[in-house]
Amino acid sequence: MREFIEQLRSNGKVTDIRHGVSREFEAPRIAKKIQGPVLFHDIEGKKAIMNLLGTRDELAAMFGVPRDKIIQKLSEVQPDGEVVVVPGSPTMEIVDEEVDLYSLPIMKHFAKDGGLYITAGIVVSEYEGTMNASIHRLMVLGKDKLAARLVPP
C-alpha cells in the first residue's frame, strides 16, 4: 500500500493534507473537492487515505496496465497456489487488546448518516459452504460491531 501511494505521489496524483481535520464531515468534504487520492496525516491523530481508487486511471496504475487493459487484467487473474483451509491461525487471535472501531479514522460523511461509515468495506462471508467477498458500506454500531445491508443476489 505504501509503495502504491508513493508511486501515485511521484506521478503528482496524491494530495497531502498535513493539518489536523475532523472525521465528522470535514475530511470527507475536503476529499470531495479534490480530484484523486487524498492522504490525511492527522484525522484526530490517525492517518487515512480517501479516493485511492477513485478513477480507472488509479486502478490501472495499481495493476500496472494501461486503462483500456483493466478488464483483460482482471479476467486473467489466477490463484497462486492451492487454497488450504486451516482450523486456526495466528491471524485469528486477538492479542492483548479489545477491538475498538472508534480508534480507527472511520468517518461520518453526510449530515443524515446514522453514524460513522466505512464506505467501501470488503465483507467475506460464507453460507452453506459457499464463500464470497463483496463490497459494502458498513456502519459502526459499537466499538466491535458493524452493520451491512446485504441484499440478494
N, C-alpha and C positions, 0 to 999 in steps of 0.2 A: 504494500500500500504506500509506504513512504517513497519507494523508488518510483512508483507511478505518479505520485504527487510531484516529486522532483522533476520528472520528465515533463509533466504539464507546465510546471513553473519555468523550466528552461525554455519552453516554447512561448512564454508570456501568457499562459492561459489560466494562471491561478492568481486570484486577488487575495492578499493577506490583510486581515483586519486584526491589528495588534492591540487596540484599546479594548477595555472591558465592555461587554454588552450583556443584556439580559436574555435569558432563554425564552421569556414570555413576550412574544411579538417582535422584539427588537431585532434579534438575529435573523428570523425569517423575513422581516421587512427589508433589511439590508440586502440579504441574498436575492430577494425577488428583483431588486433594482439593478443587480449586477449580472451581466451575461457571463456564464461559465462558472467553474468551481470557485468557491469562496472558503478560505481557511480562516476560521476564527481561532485566535490564540488564547482568548480569555472569555469564555462564556461561564461566568460565575466560577472562575478558576480552572476550567477544563478546556481542552481543545476539541473542535468539531469541524467537520467539512460538510458543506452543502453543495448541491448541484454537481457532484463529482462526475456523474454520467448523465448530465442534463441534455446532451445533444448526441447525435450519431457520430459527430467528429470525435468526442471524448471516448465513446465506445470503440470506435475504430482504432484510436490511439492505444487504448488498453489492450486490444487484441493484436496490435502491430500490423494492421492491414489497411488498405485504402477503404474509404467509406462505402464504396459500391461492392466490397467483398465481405461485409459483415455477415450476411446470411449464409454465404458459402462457408465461411469460417465456422460459424455455429453448427452448420449441418455436418461438418467434418470432425467435430469433437468426439473422440472415442475415450472410454475409460482407460486409465493407465494401470493395468494390472487387474487382479481379481479382487472383488469385494468380499470381505470376510466379516461376518457378524460375530462380535465377541461378547461374552456375558458381562464384562466390566472393563473399565479403562480409567487411568488417572484423570482423564478429562471429565469424567463423570463425578469426581469427588469435589466436594466443597471444602476448601482448606481455610480454617481459622476465621472465616468471615461469613456473615449472612449476606444474601443477595439484597442489594439496595438500588433499585432502578433510579431513585431520586438522586443518587450520586453521579449519574451519567448526565451529559448535557442534552437530554431529551427536551424538545421544545413545544411550546404552545404557539400554534401558527395563526389561528383566527379567533376573533372575539367570541364566536358562538361554539368553539370547541369545548367539549366537556372536560378537558384536561390536557395533559402532555401527550404528544403523539410521536411515535416512530413512524415516519411517513412511507417508508419502503422497507419494511422488515421482512426477512425471509423466514417463513414458517416451514419446518419439516414435520410432517405428520405421517402417522401410519394407521391404517384401518383395515382390519381383516387381512393382514399380511401384505397389503399394498402400501408402499411408501411414496410420498410425493413432497416436492418442495414448491412453494408458491410465495408470491409477494403480496403483503397486506399492510394496510395502515393499522397500527397497533396502538391502543390507548392504554396508558398507565393507570391501573386501578388501585395500586398499592405498591409498597416497596418491593414486592416479589410477585405481583400479578399484572397480567396484560389481558386485554380483550381484543379479539379479532372478529370481524364479521366474515364468516365463512359461508359462501353460497355455492350450491351445486350448479353445473358440474365443475 
